[in-house]
Amino acid sequence: MKGTMQVFFKILTGDSISVKLSDVLKNEKVVNVIKTNFGKGIRGAVINIQNECELTIEKENVIHNIEIQKKDFQDAMSFVEEYIEENKLNKKDFPVEIVDIKI
């Protein structure tokens, strides 16, 4: 196979926090911001939760890409790991995920 292909990958950092909506609304500053922005003109507004849900706050993963030869397809992960090591992108040995391959 001749030609090249693009391999897109991201480093999964694992930085995430889960918080229940009811816990978020216990913070008076958050409640005041919501009332100010969405409850204009309503005096004595009260915020009620109808469905408890969980919010996840996580770091947005940057998608990197490298170009490799089509003949090296089976070694794509090795090339990705080599690229990460050369550019010092993964300092804490987080897992790496190949997102897409475009020919």
C-alpha positions as CSV (number, residue, x, y, z in Angstrom):
1,M,0.0,0.0,0.0
2,K,1.4,3.4,-1.0
3,G,0.6,6.7,0.5
4,T,0.0,8.1,4.0
5,M,-2.8,8.3,6.5
6,Q,-3.7,10.5,9.4
7,V,-4.0,8.9,12.9
8,F,-5.9,11.0,15.4
9,F,-5.5,10.2,19.1
10,K,-6.1,11.7,22.6
11,I,-4.6,11.2,26.0
12,L,-7.2,10.3,28.6
13,T,-6.2,12.3,31.6
14,G,-8.8,11.0,34.0
15,D,-9.3,14.4,35.6
16,S,-13.0,14.5,36.3
17,I,-15.4,15.4,39.1
18,S,-19.0,14.3,39.5
19,V,-21.4,16.5,41.5
20,K,-25.1,16.1,42.2
21,L,-27.2,19.0,41.0
22,S,-28.7,19.4,44.5
23,D,-25.2,19.8,45.9
24,V,-24.5,22.6,43.4
25,L,-27.7,24.4,44.3
26,K,-26.7,24.4,48.0
27,N,-24.2,27.1,47.1
28,E,-25.8,30.4,47.6
29,K,-23.6,32.2,45.0
30,V,-24.7,29.7,42.3
31,V,-28.4,30.1,43.2
32,N,-28.1,33.9,43.0
33,V,-26.4,33.8,39.6
34,I,-29.2,31.5,38.3
35,K,-31.9,33.8,39.7
36,T,-30.2,36.9,38.3
37,N,-29.7,35.5,34.8
38,F,-32.9,33.4,34.3
39,G,-35.4,34.7,36.8
40,K,-35.6,38.4,36.0
41,G,-38.7,40.0,37.2
42,I,-39.7,37.2,39.6
43,R,-39.7,38.3,43.2
44,G,-38.9,35.7,45.9
45,A,-38.0,33.1,43.3
46,V,-37.3,29.6,44.5
47,I,-35.4,26.9,42.5
48,N,-36.8,23.4,42.7
49,I,-35.2,20.3,41.3
50,Q,-37.6,18.0,39.5
51,N,-35.1,15.4,38.4
52,E,-31.9,14.8,40.3
53,C,-29.0,14.6,37.9
54,E,-25.3,14.4,38.1
55,L,-22.9,17.0,36.6
56,T,-19.5,15.9,35.4
57,I,-16.7,18.4,35.2
58,E,-13.8,17.1,33.2
59,K,-10.8,18.4,31.3
60,E,-11.3,18.6,27.6
61,N,-9.0,16.3,25.8
62,V,-7.0,17.7,22.9
63,I,-7.0,15.5,19.8
64,H,-3.5,15.2,18.3
65,N,-2.6,13.7,14.9
66,I,0.3,12.2,13.2
67,E,0.9,11.1,9.6
68,I,2.2,7.5,9.0
69,Q,2.6,5.4,5.9
70,K,-0.3,3.1,5.0
71,K,2.0,0.1,5.1
72,D,2.6,0.8,8.8
73,F,-1.1,0.6,9.7
74,Q,-0.6,-2.4,12.1
75,D,2.1,-0.4,14.0
76,A,-0.1,2.8,14.4
77,M,-0.2,2.6,18.2
78,S,3.6,2.2,18.4
79,F,4.0,5.3,16.3
80,V,1.5,7.2,18.5
81,E,3.4,6.2,21.6
82,E,6.7,7.1,20.1
83,Y,5.3,10.6,19.1
84,I,4.0,11.1,22.6
85,E,7.3,10.2,24.1
86,E,9.3,12.4,21.7
87,N,7.1,15.4,22.4
88,K,6.7,14.8,26.1
89,L,2.9,14.9,26.0
90,N,2.1,12.2,28.5
91,K,4.0,13.0,31.7
92,K,1.9,10.7,34.0
93,D,1.4,7.6,31.9
94,F,-2.2,8.2,31.2
95,P,-3.9,5.8,28.7
96,V,-4.0,6.8,25.0
97,E,-7.0,6.3,22.7
98,I,-6.9,6.3,18.9
99,V,-10.0,8.4,17.9
100,D,-9.9,8.2,14.1
101,I,-7.8,7.1,11.2
102,K,-8.2,8.9,7.8
103,I,-6.8,7.5,4.6
